[in-house]
Amino acid sequence: MKNEIPENIKELVIAKIDSQMPSHLKLSIGSYGALTKEEMIEHVKKGDEVGRQIVNAHMSFMKALSNGEVAKAMASVENE
């Protein structure tokens, strides 16, 4: 299927969520409402629409980290 998330990407995003998100925190994912850490991981495992949005957000952030966009944005805020 075209929109299917590769297993290695799912595993990477799940590990990132599991290691960096506190269990008591809930995050709002668009119009889907507030999700717990466990709910987010479940959606990523299923590869449903919410899971794809979560994966896309994490992959976009990791891409921005790797190409220096995050560091540039942080530096511009520090200089204001």
N, C-alpha and C positions, 0 to 999 in steps of 0.2 A: 504494500500500500504506500502511496506517495507521502502521506502525512505521518507515517509511522516513525517513532523515535528510535534510533539505534540503541540497543541494550547498553553499550558502553557509555553512551551519553546519559541515559537514565541513571546508571550507576554513579556517574560523576556528580550529577545534580543531586541525587539522593544523599550521597556522602557529604556534599557541601551543605545541604539543608540540615542534615543530622548533626554535623559538627559545629555549625555556626548559628543555628536558631534555637533560642531557649524554648523549652517545652511549654512554658506558661504564656508565650507570646502568640498572638493571632495576627495574621496579615490579610488585608483585603485584596482580593484578586478580581479586579474589574467589577462586573455586576454579579459575580458569583458569591459575594459576601466574604465574611471573615473566616479564614481557615486556620486550623491548628497545624503544628508541625507534622503530626501524624496524618492529617487529612491531605496536606500538600504531598507528602511522600506517597500516599495511596493513589492520588491522581496521577503522579508521575509514573508510578508502576503500571497503572492502567493504560496510560498513553492517551487519555481522553482529551477533550478540548481544553479543560482547565490545566491538565498536566502539560500539554503542549505550550500553553502560555507561560507556565512556570519555567519550563525548560528554556524557552526563547528568552525570557528575562534573564535567567542565570547565564546563558551563553553570551548574550549581548554584553552583560557586565564583565564577564571574563575576557571577552574580546577587547573591550575598552581598557581593561587593566593591562592586557598584554601589549597593546599598541601605544600606551602612554597617555591616553585621553583622560583617565582618572587623575593621574599625577598633574597634568596640565590644568585641569579644572581646580584641583586643590591649590595649586600654586597661584592661580589667578584670584582665588578667594582670599588667600593669605596676603596678597599685595593690595587689596582694597582697603 
